[in-house]
Amino acid sequence: MTPDKQKVVVMGLGLYHGGEGVAEYFAKKGDSVLVTDLLSEKELKPSVDTLKKYPNIKFLLGQHRESDFENAKMVFANPRVPPANRFIQLARTKGIPVYTEMSYFFEHKICKVIGITGTRGKSTTTNLVFQILRQNRPNTVLAGSIGVSVMPLLENTDPNILAVLEISNLMLEYMREREQSPEIAAITNISVDHLDRHKTMDEYVNVKSTIFRFQGSDGLAVLNSDNEYTPELRKLVKGEVITFGTDKSGSDYYVKDNIVHEFDKPLFPLAGVIEDEFHPLSGDHNQQNILVAVALARTQKVEVKDIENAIINYEGLYGRQLYLGKYRDVHVVNDTCANSPSGSIEAIKRFSASRIVLIAGGTDVELDFVPLAKAIKRSSIKAVILISGSGSEKLLQALNTEGAKQSITSDLPSIEAAVSKAFETAEPNDLILFSPGCKSFELFVNQTERGKKFDEVIANYK
């Protein structure tokens, strides 16, 4: 295949619609598009099948070629591709513009944006904000790293559209280069994560600050007053700041006596909108997510009754502490999106009233597993089942060092084996919690594939 001149090169098709959305957008515009990815066509089949109908999209899979990056009209990097990647740097030395779909969107958008990021809770919060706003504002759309491409929004010429976007740290890294921030921004929290990419917490925090760093004086930032990084972040905000947290004296939005408060005024009781521990928004960590959503909704003048209604009827996202039901008298929760120890810690806290059989493990990305080991040691977990992987080995070592007394089964080769062991261990009304606390790279392409496999195995126990 001879390299085409002046084509749009999409580097990293992936399975989360980002590369797919970019390729489709430019194909519809009549551009010549080359999709290049190190994965095979088999591994990328869902995305490839979607794009095959466009004759002006070509594929180069299993490799990248320097010539493609030297002759491109523009290059779109999957956010997982670091800016320092040699092919990205090659394009830049040739004066070829490099974007991610999010940075291109911000350069060309005409609609207003609410952008949400954070180490934990950003997907749930983004989805909740969308579900609240869409009740009375039907031109509200949901997109971003939540799994929906932003590119179709560029085809819409209605400036009154309100885009509610989840924006990951990987997207923010490229937005920082172009000094881009949404008009309204929120950070749910910041904790240790992604150090395989950013190397230091200072750099990670700096990347996260992109969400509001380039706002003007008319911008608005919603920040977590409980988070240790917030005082320094607040100094960077040029516009209005709204805070949320557990500390009444330091927060504009907070929960006291299980009631959500706004500037010291009671808004609504959480008990009235969340039925039990299996409601998608139950748990202490979700109180923080609710506070962010309430704060953002109130900036859009949403009535309290509409916020309550959206929480009551909230449709949870796949794989985020998702209650699957009872199987053989045992409760089952799929938390495949817990890609870090902090995610699993939140799930353990949420279901602390249950006797838990925890299935965890996966790939290590240079994270500290000691806090998770400590949380397991003092929790209601009766047994830990570890699927084989580099992260599992570190977690097992931390559990042994901390002297955890739970029954531990390690080095299981598959989800099937782990689930089988979990059901052998569990008694009636126990809870099997699949919360890996690790990435999924060694056994699965991504967390969704991992979660779907868990669902498939669990279904056999109906």
TACOR-V208057 format. One record per residue. N is the residue number from 1. RES is the residue in one letter. PHI is phi in whole degrees, -180 to 180 (999 if undefined). BURIAL is + if it has 9 or more other ideal C-beta (glycine too) atoms within 8 Angstrom, else -. Layout:
n=N res=RES phi=PHI burial=BURIAL
n=N res=RES phi=PHI burial=BURIAL
//
This chain:
n=1 res=M phi=999 burial=-
n=2 res=T phi=-79 burial=-
n=3 res=P phi=-61 burial=+
n=4 res=D phi=-84 burial=+
n=5 res=K phi=-84 burial=-
n=6 res=Q phi=59 burial=-
n=7 res=K phi=-98 burial=+
n=8 res=V phi=-91 burial=+
n=9 res=V phi=-101 burial=+
n=10 res=V phi=-107 burial=+
n=11 res=M phi=-98 burial=+
n=12 res=G phi=98 burial=+
n=13 res=L phi=-70 burial=+
n=14 res=G phi=67 burial=+
n=15 res=L phi=-125 burial=+
n=16 res=Y phi=-113 burial=-
n=17 res=H phi=78 burial=+
n=18 res=G phi=-68 burial=+
n=19 res=G phi=-62 burial=+
n=20 res=E phi=-61 burial=+
n=21 res=G phi=-64 burial=+
n=22 res=V phi=-65 burial=+
n=23 res=A phi=-60 burial=+
n=24 res=E phi=-66 burial=+
n=25 res=Y phi=-60 burial=+
n=26 res=F phi=-77 burial=+
n=27 res=A phi=-63 burial=+
n=28 res=K phi=-64 burial=-
n=29 res=K phi=-79 burial=-
n=30 res=G phi=94 burial=-
n=31 res=D phi=-75 burial=+
n=32 res=S phi=-81 burial=+
n=33 res=V phi=-122 burial=+
n=34 res=L phi=-115 burial=+
n=35 res=V phi=-102 burial=+
n=36 res=T phi=-125 burial=+
n=37 res=D phi=-152 burial=+
n=38 res=L phi=-75 burial=-
n=39 res=L phi=-78 burial=+
n=40 res=S phi=-86 burial=-
n=41 res=E phi=-62 burial=-
n=42 res=K phi=-63 burial=-
n=43 res=E phi=-68 burial=-
n=44 res=L phi=-105 burial=+
n=45 res=K phi=-51 burial=-
n=46 res=P phi=-59 burial=-
n=47 res=S phi=-73 burial=+
n=48 res=V phi=-63 burial=+
n=49 res=D phi=-60 burial=-
n=50 res=T phi=-65 burial=+
n=51 res=L phi=-95 burial=+
n=52 res=K phi=-64 burial=-
n=53 res=K phi=-74 burial=-
n=54 res=Y phi=-97 burial=+
n=55 res=P phi=-67 burial=-
n=56 res=N phi=-91 burial=+
n=57 res=I phi=-106 burial=+
n=58 res=K phi=-110 burial=+
n=59 res=F phi=-122 burial=+
n=60 res=L phi=-128 burial=+
n=61 res=L phi=-113 burial=+
n=62 res=G phi=89 burial=-
n=63 res=Q phi=-167 burial=-
n=64 res=H phi=-123 burial=+
n=65 res=R phi=-119 burial=+
n=66 res=E phi=-60 burial=-
n=67 res=S phi=-60 burial=-
n=68 res=D phi=-67 burial=+
n=69 res=F phi=-84 burial=+
n=70 res=E phi=-85 burial=+
n=71 res=N phi=-117 burial=+
n=72 res=A phi=-79 burial=+
n=73 res=K phi=-75 burial=-
n=74 res=M phi=-159 burial=+
n=75 res=V phi=-119 burial=+
n=76 res=F phi=-114 burial=+
n=77 res=A phi=-95 burial=+
n=78 res=N phi=-58 burial=+
n=79 res=P phi=-54 burial=+
n=80 res=R phi=-71 burial=-
n=81 res=V phi=-82 burial=+
n=82 res=P phi=-64 burial=-
n=83 res=P phi=-58 burial=+
n=84 res=A phi=-83 burial=-
n=85 res=N phi=-53 burial=+
n=86 res=R phi=-66 burial=-
n=87 res=F phi=-72 burial=+
n=88 res=I phi=-65 burial=+
n=89 res=Q phi=-66 burial=+
n=90 res=L phi=-62 burial=+
n=91 res=A phi=-60 burial=+
n=92 res=R phi=-67 burial=+
n=93 res=T phi=-65 burial=-
n=94 res=K phi=-92 burial=-
n=95 res=G phi=76 burial=-
n=96 res=I phi=-90 burial=+
n=97 res=P phi=-65 burial=-
n=98 res=V phi=-116 burial=+
n=99 res=Y phi=-131 burial=+
n=100 res=T phi=-105 burial=+
n=101 res=E phi=-61 burial=+
n=102 res=M phi=-71 burial=+
n=103 res=S phi=-68 burial=+
n=104 res=Y phi=-67 burial=+
n=105 res=F phi=-59 burial=+
n=106 res=F phi=-66 burial=+
n=107 res=E phi=-74 burial=+
n=108 res=H phi=-121 burial=-
n=109 res=K phi=-68 burial=+
n=110 res=I phi=-122 burial=-
n=111 res=C phi=-90 burial=+
n=112 res=K phi=-83 burial=+
n=113 res=V phi=-129 burial=+
n=114 res=I phi=-105 burial=+
n=115 res=G phi=-110 burial=+
n=116 res=I phi=-130 burial=+
n=117 res=T phi=-138 burial=+
n=118 res=G phi=150 burial=+
n=119 res=T phi=-71 burial=+
n=120 res=R phi=-130 burial=+
n=121 res=G phi=88 burial=+
n=122 res=K phi=-68 burial=+
n=123 res=S phi=-69 burial=+
n=124 res=T phi=-60 burial=+
n=125 res=T phi=-65 burial=+
n=126 res=T phi=-60 burial=+
n=127 res=N phi=-64 burial=+
n=128 res=L phi=-66 burial=+
n=129 res=V phi=-58 burial=+
n=130 res=F phi=-60 burial=+
n=131 res=Q phi=-67 burial=+
n=132 res=I phi=-70 burial=+
n=133 res=L phi=-72 burial=+
n=134 res=R phi=-69 burial=+
n=135 res=Q phi=-62 burial=+
n=136 res=N phi=-115 burial=-
n=137 res=R phi=-133 burial=+
n=138 res=P phi=-64 burial=-
n=139 res=N phi=-89 burial=-
n=140 res=T phi=-86 burial=+
n=141 res=V phi=-126 burial=+
n=142 res=L phi=-116 burial=+
n=143 res=A phi=-161 burial=+
n=144 res=G phi=108 burial=+
n=145 res=S phi=-74 burial=+
n=146 res=I phi=-76 burial=+
n=147 res=G phi=110 burial=-
n=148 res=V phi=-129 burial=-
n=149 res=S phi=-65 burial=+
n=150 res=V phi=-86 burial=+
n=151 res=M phi=-61 burial=+
n=152 res=P phi=-59 burial=+
n=153 res=L phi=-64 burial=+
n=154 res=L phi=-73 burial=+
n=155 res=E phi=-83 burial=-
n=156 res=N phi=-96 burial=-
n=157 res=T phi=-98 burial=-
n=158 res=D phi=-82 burial=-
n=159 res=P phi=-73 burial=-
n=160 res=N phi=-87 burial=-
n=161 res=I phi=-65 burial=+
n=162 res=L phi=-112 burial=+
n=163 res=A phi=-96 burial=+
n=164 res=V phi=-101 burial=+
n=165 res=L phi=-118 burial=+
n=166 res=E phi=-84 burial=+
n=167 res=I phi=-124 burial=+
n=168 res=S phi=-79 burial=+
n=169 res=N phi=-61 burial=+
n=170 res=L phi=-68 burial=+
n=171 res=M phi=-69 burial=+
n=172 res=L phi=-63 burial=+
n=173 res=E phi=-61 burial=+
n=174 res=Y phi=-77 burial=+
n=175 res=M phi=-65 burial=+
n=176 res=R phi=-60 burial=+
n=177 res=E phi=-60 burial=-
n=178 res=R phi=-103 burial=+
n=179 res=E phi=55 burial=-
n=180 res=Q phi=-117 burial=+
n=181 res=S phi=-144 burial=+
n=182 res=P phi=-73 burial=+
n=183 res=E phi=-64 burial=+
n=184 res=I phi=-122 burial=+
n=185 res=A phi=-136 burial=+
n=186 res=A phi=-144 burial=+
n=187 res=I phi=-116 burial=+
n=188 res=T phi=-68 burial=+
n=189 res=N phi=-175 burial=+
n=190 res=I phi=-136 burial=+
n=191 res=S phi=-141 burial=-
n=192 res=V phi=-62 burial=-
n=193 res=D phi=-169 burial=+
n=194 res=H phi=58 burial=-
n=195 res=L phi=-74 burial=+
n=196 res=D phi=-66 burial=-
n=197 res=R phi=-93 burial=+
n=198 res=H phi=-99 burial=+
n=199 res=K phi=73 burial=-
n=200 res=T phi=-129 burial=-
n=201 res=M phi=-67 burial=-
n=202 res=D phi=-59 burial=-
n=203 res=E phi=-69 burial=+
n=204 res=Y phi=-61 burial=+
n=205 res=V phi=-64 burial=+
n=206 res=N phi=-60 burial=+
n=207 res=V phi=-62 burial=+
n=208 res=K phi=-60 burial=+
n=209 res=S phi=-66 burial=+
n=210 res=T phi=-58 burial=+
n=211 res=I phi=-57 burial=+
n=212 res=F phi=-131 burial=+
n=213 res=R phi=-57 burial=+
n=214 res=F phi=-106 burial=-
n=215 res=Q phi=-69 burial=+
n=216 res=G phi=-89 burial=-
n=217 res=S phi=-68 burial=-
n=218 res=D phi=-93 burial=-
n=219 res=G phi=-78 burial=+
n=220 res=L phi=-139 burial=+
n=221 res=A phi=-124 burial=+
n=222 res=V phi=-106 burial=+
n=223 res=L phi=-126 burial=+
n=224 res=N phi=-90 burial=+
n=225 res=S phi=-71 burial=+
n=226 res=D phi=-84 burial=+
n=227 res=N phi=-84 burial=+
n=228 res=E phi=-65 burial=-
n=229 res=Y phi=-90 burial=-
n=230 res=T phi=-63 burial=+
n=231 res=P phi=-54 burial=-
n=232 res=E phi=-72 burial=-
n=233 res=L phi=-64 burial=+
n=234 res=R phi=-60 burial=+
n=235 res=K phi=-65 burial=-
n=236 res=L phi=-88 burial=+
n=237 res=V phi=-77 burial=+
n=238 res=K phi=-90 burial=-
n=239 res=G phi=-107 burial=+
n=240 res=E phi=-81 burial=-
n=241 res=V phi=-119 burial=+
n=242 res=I phi=-120 burial=+
n=243 res=T phi=-115 burial=+
n=244 res=F phi=-140 burial=+
n=245 res=G phi=161 burial=+
n=246 res=T phi=-91 burial=-
n=247 res=D phi=-89 burial=+
n=248 res=K phi=-56 burial=-
n=249 res=S phi=-71 burial=-
n=250 res=G phi=-117 burial=-
n=251 res=S phi=-130 burial=+
n=252 res=D phi=-78 burial=+
n=253 res=Y phi=-123 burial=+
n=254 res=Y phi=-157 burial=+
n=255 res=V phi=-110 burial=+
n=256 res=K phi=-134 burial=-
n=257 res=D phi=55 burial=-
n=258 res=N phi=64 burial=-
n=259 res=I phi=-120 burial=+
n=260 res=V phi=-76 burial=+
n=261 res=H phi=-115 burial=+
n=262 res=E phi=-126 burial=+
n=263 res=F phi=49 burial=-
n=264 res=D phi=72 burial=-
n=265 res=K phi=-106 burial=-
n=266 res=P phi=-64 burial=-
n=267 res=L phi=-103 burial=+
n=268 res=F phi=-164 burial=+
n=269 res=P phi=-82 burial=-
n=270 res=L phi=-65 burial=+
n=271 res=A phi=-61 burial=-
n=272 res=G phi=-80 burial=-
n=273 res=V phi=-121 burial=+
n=274 res=I phi=-121 burial=+
n=275 res=E phi=-74 burial=-
n=276 res=D phi=-155 burial=-
n=277 res=E phi=-68 burial=+
n=278 res=F phi=-98 burial=-
n=279 res=H phi=-63 burial=+
n=280 res=P phi=-57 burial=+
n=281 res=L phi=-113 burial=+
n=282 res=S phi=-77 burial=+
n=283 res=G phi=104 burial=+
n=284 res=D phi=-59 burial=-
n=285 res=H phi=-64 burial=+
n=286 res=N phi=-74 burial=+
n=287 res=Q phi=-59 burial=+
n=288 res=Q phi=-64 burial=+
n=289 res=N phi=-62 burial=+
n=290 res=I phi=-64 burial=+
n=291 res=L phi=-62 burial=+
n=292 res=V phi=-61 burial=+
n=293 res=A phi=-63 burial=+
n=294 res=V phi=-63 burial=+
n=295 res=A phi=-59 burial=+
n=296 res=L phi=-67 burial=+
n=297 res=A phi=-64 burial=+
n=298 res=R phi=-69 burial=+
n=299 res=T phi=-66 burial=+
n=300 res=Q phi=-100 burial=+
n=301 res=K phi=62 burial=-
n=302 res=V phi=-79 burial=+
n=303 res=E phi=-70 burial=-
n=304 res=V phi=-60 burial=-
n=305 res=K phi=-62 burial=-
n=306 res=D phi=-74 burial=+
n=307 res=I phi=-66 burial=+
n=308 res=E phi=-59 burial=+
n=309 res=N phi=-62 burial=+
n=310 res=A phi=-67 burial=+
n=311 res=I phi=-68 burial=+
n=312 res=I phi=-57 burial=-
n=313 res=N phi=-101 burial=-
n=314 res=Y phi=-58 burial=+
n=315 res=E phi=-99 burial=-
n=316 res=G phi=-68 burial=+
n=317 res=L phi=-82 burial=+
n=318 res=Y phi=-63 burial=-
n=319 res=G phi=76 burial=+
n=320 res=R phi=-114 burial=+
n=321 res=Q phi=50 burial=+
n=322 res=L phi=-84 burial=+
n=323 res=Y phi=-78 burial=+
n=324 res=L phi=-90 burial=+
n=325 res=G phi=118 burial=-
n=326 res=K phi=-105 burial=-
n=327 res=Y phi=-129 burial=+
n=328 res=R phi=52 burial=-
n=329 res=D phi=68 burial=-
n=330 res=V phi=-120 burial=+
n=331 res=H phi=-71 burial=+
n=332 res=V phi=-132 burial=+
n=333 res=V phi=-126 burial=+
n=334 res=N phi=-102 burial=+
n=335 res=D phi=-121 burial=+
n=336 res=T phi=-60 burial=+
n=337 res=C phi=-78 burial=+
n=338 res=A phi=-76 burial=+
n=339 res=N phi=-92 burial=+
n=340 res=S phi=-143 burial=+
n=341 res=P phi=-56 burial=+
n=342 res=S phi=-63 burial=+
n=343 res=G phi=-65 burial=+
n=344 res=S phi=-68 burial=+
n=345 res=I phi=-60 burial=+
n=346 res=E phi=-63 burial=+
n=347 res=A phi=-65 burial=+
n=348 res=I phi=-62 burial=+
n=349 res=K phi=-62 burial=+
n=350 res=R phi=-60 burial=+
n=351 res=F phi=-102 burial=+
n=352 res=S phi=-64 burial=-
n=353 res=A phi=-77 burial=-
n=354 res=S phi=-103 burial=+
n=355 res=R phi=-81 burial=+
n=356 res=I phi=-107 burial=+
n=357 res=V phi=-108 burial=+
n=358 res=L phi=-95 burial=+
n=359 res=I phi=-105 burial=+
n=360 res=A phi=-142 burial=+
n=361 res=G phi=115 burial=+
n=362 res=G phi=154 burial=+
n=363 res=T phi=-95 burial=+
n=364 res=D phi=-84 burial=+
n=365 res=V phi=-124 burial=+
n=366 res=E phi=62 burial=-
n=367 res=L phi=-108 burial=+
n=368 res=D phi=-94 burial=-
n=369 res=F phi=-95 burial=+
n=370 res=V phi=-62 burial=+
n=371 res=P phi=-59 burial=+
n=372 res=L phi=-68 burial=+
n=373 res=A phi=-61 burial=+
n=374 res=K phi=-66 burial=+
n=375 res=A phi=-64 burial=+
n=376 res=I phi=-64 burial=+
n=377 res=K phi=-57 burial=+
n=378 res=R phi=-96 burial=-
n=379 res=S phi=-96 burial=+
n=380 res=S phi=-89 burial=+
n=381 res=I phi=-70 burial=+
n=382 res=K phi=-97 burial=+
n=383 res=A phi=-152 burial=+
n=384 res=V phi=-119 burial=+
n=385 res=I phi=-121 burial=+
n=386 res=L phi=-109 burial=+
n=387 res=I phi=-77 burial=+
n=388 res=S phi=-60 burial=+
n=389 res=G phi=163 burial=+
n=390 res=S phi=-65 burial=-
n=391 res=G phi=-70 burial=+
n=392 res=S phi=-60 burial=+
n=393 res=E phi=-64 burial=+
n=394 res=K phi=-69 burial=+
n=395 res=L phi=-67 burial=+
n=396 res=L phi=-61 burial=+
n=397 res=Q phi=-62 burial=+
n=398 res=A phi=-67 burial=+
n=399 res=L phi=-63 burial=+
n=400 res=N phi=-67 burial=-
n=401 res=T phi=-64 burial=-
n=402 res=E phi=-79 burial=+
n=403 res=G phi=74 burial=-
n=404 res=A phi=-61 burial=+
n=405 res=K phi=-93 burial=-
n=406 res=Q phi=-66 burial=+
n=407 res=S phi=-67 burial=-
n=408 res=I phi=-125 burial=+
n=409 res=T phi=-117 burial=+
n=410 res=S phi=-122 burial=-
n=411 res=D phi=62 burial=-
n=412 res=L phi=-76 burial=+
n=413 res=P phi=-79 burial=-
n=414 res=S phi=-157 burial=-
n=415 res=I phi=-65 burial=+
n=416 res=E phi=-57 burial=-
n=417 res=A phi=-66 burial=+
n=418 res=A phi=-67 burial=+
n=419 res=V phi=-66 burial=+
n=420 res=S phi=-59 burial=-
n=421 res=K phi=-65 burial=+
n=422 res=A phi=-63 burial=+
n=423 res=F phi=-71 burial=+
n=424 res=E phi=-65 burial=-
n=425 res=T phi=-84 burial=+
n=426 res=A phi=-73 burial=+
n=427 res=E phi=-109 burial=-
n=428 res=P phi=-51 burial=-
n=429 res=N phi=73 burial=-
n=430 res=D phi=-69 burial=+
n=431 res=L phi=-123 burial=+
n=432 res=I phi=-87 burial=+
n=433 res=L phi=-112 burial=+
n=434 res=F phi=-92 burial=+
n=435 res=S phi=-138 burial=+
n=436 res=P phi=-60 burial=+
n=437 res=G phi=69 burial=+
n=438 res=C phi=-145 burial=+
n=439 res=K phi=-73 burial=+
n=440 res=S phi=-117 burial=+
n=441 res=F phi=-65 burial=-
n=442 res=E phi=-77 burial=-
n=443 res=L phi=-116 burial=+
n=444 res=F phi=-136 burial=+
n=445 res=V phi=-67 burial=-
n=446 res=N phi=-159 burial=+
n=447 res=Q phi=-68 burial=+
n=448 res=T phi=-67 burial=+
n=449 res=E phi=-59 burial=+
n=450 res=R phi=-61 burial=+
n=451 res=G phi=-66 burial=+
n=452 res=K phi=-65 burial=-
n=453 res=K phi=-65 burial=+
n=454 res=F phi=-61 burial=+
n=455 res=D phi=-57 burial=+
n=456 res=E phi=-62 burial=-
n=457 res=V phi=-68 burial=+
n=458 res=I phi=-61 burial=+
n=459 res=A phi=-59 burial=-
n=460 res=N phi=-71 burial=-
n=461 res=Y phi=-102 burial=+
n=462 res=K phi=-62 burial=-
//
